[in-house]
Amino acid sequence: MRLQGKTAVVTGGAGNIGLAAAQRFLAEGARVLIVDRGEDRVNEALRQLASNDVHGLSADVTDGDDTARYAAEAQRLFGQTDIFFNNAGIAGAVAPITAYPDAEFDRVMAVNVRGVFLGLKHMLPAMRDGGSVICTSSVAGLRGSAGMAAYVASKHAVVGLMRVASVEASARRIRVNTIHPGPVEGDMMGELERGMAPADPKAAHALVLQRMRLGRFIERKEIADLVTFLASDESRMISGATMVIDAAMAGG
Ligand SMILES: NC(=O)c1ccc[n+]([C@@H]2O[C@H](COP(=O)([O-])OP(=O)(O)OC[C@H]3O[C@@H](n4cnc5c(N)ncnc54)[C@H](O)[C@@H]3O)[C@@H](O)[C@H]2O)c1
């Protein structure tokens, strides 16, 4: 087992990718704390994970006190944390910059940038030397895409935060990397497709699929494969890296 004896915190742990990662971490021998917004979501995820080694906490990642609370809970449960999957995120509205609602821009930046920043701020001190932090960016963190100003800006910002953290944490041999998934099967892509073409989301789905040169959407367990590699000692000399997993997606 690749994560035997390790401890992990997963934000957005009740969501598509977070839940798959938590499941894999448990299967690889880790103890896990999942963090997500809303008791019901967290309890449903705990029910699905069905393990004595998993714990849950409802917290809003945009809130400093909530973030301090989940970091304190990790310390109470585990002592030190080996793996921090800083993953919670939202897609936001689809609209050109000229029509993009100000409040929606702020909402996306709050979760995707402030949430990742606060996670690093409070979790780094709670981590064991030699640990691994994985922040979820996106293909949208490396290139532009029409209609997605807030999401694209926020996911580029995640790369900036990762780069600073990877330098600052290197003295403690803590590695910090980003993952950059392309479209993954699940609710977030469904929501985006409805935003792209409210009258015909299936057509939007077909257009996205056409760009995926490897022929299909990515499965969440394939994202969990990459996250597990970055969480494990197999990636011990990788830090400051932007790891793309996008089915060779074409276009910007
Ligand atoms: N699904 C994709 O195709 C895709 C592609 C690239 C990147 N991503 C990124 O992957 C990450 C996970 O997304 P997903 O696909 O699992 O989507 P998801 O919506 O299934 O999961 C996201 C989770 O984050 C939680 N969350 C949102 N706001 C929160 C807040 N303020 N506080 C605490 N939790 C909050 C949600 O409740 C949800 O459980 C996100 O950062 C997303 O941007 C997803």
The ligand as a Gaussian input file, in Angstrom:
#p B3LYP/6-31G(d) Opt

LIG

0 1
 N      -14.777000      18.348000     -13.155000
 C      -13.902000      18.803000     -14.038000
 O      -14.032000      18.565000     -15.242000
 C      -12.705000      19.587000     -13.558000
 C      -11.693000      19.881000     -14.475000
 C      -10.601000      20.616000     -14.041000
 C      -10.501000      21.018000     -12.724000
 N      -11.507000      20.711000     -11.853000
 C      -11.359000      21.167000     -10.475000
 O      -11.424000      20.035000      -9.620000
 C      -11.822000      20.442000      -8.313000
 C      -12.917000      19.503000      -7.831000
 O      -14.029000      19.639000      -8.681000
 P      -15.079000      18.459000      -8.973000
 O      -15.043000      18.176000     -10.403000
 O      -14.858000      17.370000      -8.008000
 O      -16.433000      19.269000      -8.697000
 P      -17.540000      19.036000      -7.575000
 O      -18.458000      20.196000      -7.694000
 O      -18.077000      17.668000      -7.664000
 O      -16.689000      19.148000      -6.227000
 C      -16.259000      20.353000      -5.665000
 C      -16.508000      20.296000      -4.176000
 O      -16.054000      21.507000      -3.581000
 C      -17.001000      21.855000      -2.587000
 N      -16.981000      23.291000      -2.324000
 C      -17.347000      24.298000      -3.160000
 N      -17.260000      25.467000      -2.528000
 C      -16.823000      25.199000      -1.259000
 C      -16.552000      26.005000      -0.139000
 N      -16.702000      27.336000      -0.167000
 N      -16.119000      25.405000       0.991000
 C      -15.983000      24.062000       1.041000
 N      -16.227000      23.241000       0.008000
 C      -16.652000      23.815000      -1.137000
 C      -18.353000      21.450000      -3.173000
 O      -19.355000      21.340000      -2.161000
 C      -18.005000      20.152000      -3.853000
 O      -18.218000      19.025000      -3.023000
 C      -12.262000      21.896000      -8.452000
 O      -11.223000      22.737000      -7.978000
 C      -12.451000      22.071000      -9.944000
 O      -12.289000      23.402000     -10.365000
 C      -12.603000      19.988000     -12.236000

